[in-house]
Amino acid sequence: MARKTNYSFEKRQKELAKMKKKEEKRLRKQGKLEPEENEAGEAGTVENDTPPSTPADSPVE
């Protein structure tokens, strides 16, 4: 017989995630949390996938 799914655990995890997101939004609105500093790391500066170009006169090892 298959195990019964623990829906209460899943519900609690969703509630915790929602509360965390709401708190981060509240702090952003107050100006205490910068977009670059959020814990998820999703917002902020866009990372460039291309490596920086090397000058022609510098030796490459």
trRosetta pair geometry for C-beta under 8 A, 3 or more apart (Angstrom, degrees):
i j d omega theta_ij theta_ji phi_ij phi_ji
5 10 7.7 -3 162 -13 105 132
6 9 4.2 32 125 12 115 117
6 10 6.9 142 100 -13 70 86
7 10 5.5 -55 -150 40 41 111
7 11 6.0 44 152 -23 72 106
8 11 5.6 -52 -144 37 32 114
8 12 6.3 34 155 -21 64 105
9 12 5.8 -55 -149 35 29 111
9 13 6.5 30 153 -19 63 105
10 13 5.8 -55 -150 35 32 112
10 14 6.5 32 153 -18 65 105
11 14 5.8 -55 -152 36 32 111
11 15 6.4 33 151 -20 65 106
12 15 5.5 -53 -147 36 33 113
12 16 6.3 35 154 -20 66 104
13 16 5.8 -52 -147 35 31 111
13 17 6.4 31 154 -18 64 106
14 17 5.8 -56 -149 37 31 111
14 18 6.2 31 153 -20 65 108
15 18 5.7 -56 -147 37 30 112
15 19 6.3 30 155 -19 65 106
16 19 5.8 -54 -146 36 30 110
16 20 6.3 31 155 -20 64 106
17 20 5.8 -55 -148 35 30 112
17 21 6.3 29 155 -18 64 107
18 21 5.8 -55 -147 37 30 110
18 22 6.3 30 154 -20 64 109
19 22 5.7 -56 -146 37 30 113
19 23 6.3 31 155 -20 65 106
20 23 5.8 -55 -149 35 30 111
20 24 6.5 29 153 -18 64 106
20 39 8.0 -67 173 52 121 137
21 24 5.8 -54 -149 36 31 111
21 25 6.4 33 152 -20 64 107
22 25 5.7 -54 -149 35 31 113
22 26 6.4 34 151 -22 64 105
23 26 5.6 -52 -148 34 32 113
23 27 6.5 31 153 -16 65 105
24 27 5.8 -55 -148 38 32 110
24 28 6.3 36 152 -22 65 104
24 33 6.3 -107 -156 101 69 166
24 38 5.8 65 -162 -134 133 108
24 39 7.3 -117 -95 18 134 97
25 28 5.6 -50 -148 33 32 114
25 29 6.5 32 154 -19 63 104
26 29 5.9 -55 -152 34 30 111
26 30 6.6 24 151 -13 63 107
27 30 5.7 -59 -149 40 34 108
27 32 4.8 -83 -168 69 87 104
27 33 3.9 58 124 -5 115 121
28 31 7.6 41 177 -73 32 26
28 32 7.8 -98 -74 52 21 64
28 33 5.1 -63 -73 71 61 101
28 35 7.1 60 -129 -75 119 69
28 38 7.8 -9 -71 -77 115 114
30 33 7.9 64 61 10 89 81
33 37 5.8 -137 -166 81 72 112
33 38 6.4 74 162 -82 119 74
34 37 4.4 80 59 7 89 109
34 38 7.9 -129 90 -31 52 70
34 44 7.9 68 131 -104 92 99
35 38 6.4 -27 -161 -14 38 110
35 43 4.4 -89 -178 130 97 123
35 44 5.3 176 123 -77 85 63
36 43 7.2 -112 -78 110 33 79
36 44 3.5 99 -109 -127 62 118
36 45 6.1 28 -111 -10 113 86
37 44 7.7 128 -15 -87 36 128
38 41 6.9 -151 88 -50 77 29
38 42 7.1 -43 87 39 126 75
38 43 5.7 52 28 44 133 106
38 44 7.3 -156 28 -40 92 109
40 43 7.6 63 76 7 107 79
41 44 7.3 -55 -160 22 48 133
54 58 5.7 -113 174 68 100 120
54 60 6.2 93 117 -83 166 108
55 58 4.7 85 67 -2 94 106
